[in-house]
């Protein structure tokens, strides 16, 4: 028999960071215990905000959030907090407990095994790759054995083995799980329904079924509502035209005009409040800096095997229009290669002087979180132009309010789109992408793939999103796992 007890319930919850534009507007929904649901909505709609309302990090402006008695909650966040990067693995996990248990080391080791990660407990968190940090974030939530497990983009940075391992765990997990993710294949494996947050109305609607079925159901509903409204608009216009004609006539004609006015009012009342489906960014191009010399020269790369670094000699020269994919499992050193190259930390990985570099970091650490989005775009423009800046911002769904917002207050998805807007304005000669699909709404990904495919500069990409990678032309692949044999 299916569980019927409600473990969390939102009752007419209103919340907004700006009182004039609430993210949630009298939103109501409930989740039963021991079920697995996806929280779906456009980038910036407020999905992570709902998680913070559940954990108590935020409080509703109006309404209430209720929980079943004694229910425990933990969250696997999207990004490792910067203050934890200098801590050891053991120090990091002490934050999961109000009182540190005596058997903490064993509990950490057992939980890391669940997320398929073997790691020394004295290793610094910041020394792990993005994919390994994603597993640490998940393990941090799991070690608390919560009744309600909140997962915020848990597949970000994970390789295929990591995603498969996580999927298997969630299928067997016996308690309530709420997931924010744009990975349809991952979600379809274990979720039983969708909570859809409408960015325009601030309402939450509940659907049963897997992720793909719900997306198709919402799309079909939008089309039905649009078709109904189109028919009603034709009827309304027809009646109004006749009202204008008959109103100036006398006797029965005037009565007919009155009757038609009533029909117009009825038709207008029957107009359906069409859900405005998620907006998708329009096609865009990233202009490339004119540069005739070789752009990148790699003479050696560091490969990490069983947490030990090894040096592998290579001889790779990349020029304009050359696209390279950097491949290999989590923790092997892909992000390290991109970072040392971009920051000039390795004499054997060099960018030619004068090349403008656009670097998409998976944790957005290249952005100044205290800047507004507007100032962030303005700083990469050689010639300041407010009109062009705002036009490019709007193309990436960054309107006036978003542009005036500090980057630290933007959603992770909005930070990602901000990076792409910066690249368009910067006109770089080299683009370096470290997991560019992270946090991005799946609707935008084909558009982004086309832009990278058409990019005329030099391109380096690390990505575990196979469908995304297949849409981009790569002239070569550097697989780090083939450089060092165990």
C-alpha positions, 0 to 999 in steps of 0.5 A, a space after each residue: 500500500 502506498 504511503 499517504 502521510 504528508 511529510 511537507 506541505 506549503 499552504 498559501 506561501 508567498 515569498 520574494 527577495 523583492 516585495 514588488 515581485 514575489 517568487 512564490 505567490 500563495 503557492 500551495 502543494 504537498 509531498 507524501 513521505 517516501 516518494 521521489 519528486 522533481 522540482 521543475 521551473 525556469 532558471 531563476 524561477 525560485 527552485 532553490 528558494 523553495 529548498 531554502 524555505 523547506 530547510 528553514 534558511 528562509 521564512 515565508 512572507 505569508 503563509 506556512 510551511 508544515 512538516 510531519 513531526 520529527 522529520 529531518 532534512 538535509 540538502 546536497 547543494 549545487 556548489 561547495 561553499 568556499 569556506 570549506 575548500 581549505 578544510 580536510 574531508 574529515 573537518 568538512 563532515 563534522 559540520 553535518 552533526 551538532 555533536 560529532 560522533 565517535 565513529 565519524 571516520 567510519 561513517 564518512 568512509 561508509 558514506 563515501 562508498 555509497 557515492 562511489 568515492 575513495 578519498 583520504 580523510 586528510 585531503 583538502 576539499 579544494 584539491 578534489 575535482 568538481 565531480 569529486 566535490 559533487 560526490 562529497 556534497 551528496 555524501 554530506 547530505 546522506 551521512 545525516 540519514 534524512 527523512 527528506 533528502 533535497 538534491 540541487 543539480 546532483 549530476 553536475 560535474 559527474 561522469 557517467 559512472 557517477 550518474 549511474 551510481 547515484 541513480 541506483 542509490 536513489 532508486 533504492 533510497 527508502 525515504 522522501 527525495 526532492 530533486 532539482 535537475 535538468 537531466 531528463 534521462 536521470 530523472 526518468 529513472 526514479 522520479 514519480 512526479 513533478 512539482 512545476 514552479 511557474 516563473 510568471 505566476 509564482 504558483 506550483 502545480 503538481 503532476 504525476 508521472 515521469 519527467 518527460 511525460 510531464 514536460 509533454 503534458 505541459 506543452 500539450 496543455 499550452 497548445 490547447 489553451 492557445 488554440 482555444 484562446 485563438 478561437 475565442 479572440 476570433 469570436 470576440 472580434 467578430 462580435 465587436 465588429 457586429 456590435 459597432 455596425 448594429 449599435 447605430 441602427 434602431 429598434 431590434 438592431 440595437 437589441 441585437 447589439 446589446 446581446 452581442 456585447 453580452 456574448 463578448 463579455 462571456 467570451 472574454 471571461 472564458 479566455 484561458 490564462 495560458 501558461 507561458 512556458 519557459 522562455 528559451 534564449 535565441 540563437 547567438 554567435 560569439 565573435 572571435 578575436 582576430 589572431 593568426 599565430 598559434 593560440 595554445 601550446 601544451 608540452 605536458 599535462 598533470 594526470 591524477 591517478 589514485 590521488 597521486 599526480 603524474 606528469 605526461 609529456 604531450 606536444 599539442 598546438 592549437 590555432 584559430 578554429 580548432 576545437 578540442 574536447 578534454 576527456 577522462 573520468 572524475 578526478 583525473 585532472 581535466 579541470 586542473 588542466 583548464 585552470 592552470 592553462 587559463 591562469 598561466 600556472 604551468 610553463 608547459 601549458 601556455 596561452 600566447 600573449 595577447 589572446 583574449 580568454 573567455 573562461 567558464 568555470 564550473 563554480 563561477 569563481 571567475 565572477 565577482 559576486 559583489 558586482 551587479 550583472 550590468 557591471 560584469 558585462 560592462 567590464 568586458 566591453 572595449 567600448 562602453 555602449 549601454 544599448 548593446 549591453 542591454 540588448 545582449 543581456 535581454 537575449 540571455 534573459 537578463 532583464 533590467 531587474 536581473 542586470 541590477 542584481 548582484 551576481 551573488 544573488 542570481 540563480 546558478 542558471 542566471 550566472 551561467 547565462 551571464 557568462 555567455 553574455 560576457 563572451 559575446 561582448 568580450 569577443 575572445 580568441 580562446 574559449 575554455 569551458 569547464 562543464 558548461 551545461 551545469 545549471 543551464 535549463 535543458 531548453 537552452 542547451 541546443 542553442 548553446 551547442 550551436 553557438 560553440 559549434 560555429 565559434 571561429 576561435 580556439 575552443 577547449 571543452 570539458 563536459 560529461 553531457 554526452 548529448 551536448 558534446 555530440 552537437 559540437 564539432 571537435 577536431 581532436 580529443 585529449 583523453 587524459 586516462 590514456 596518458 598514464 597507465 596504472 
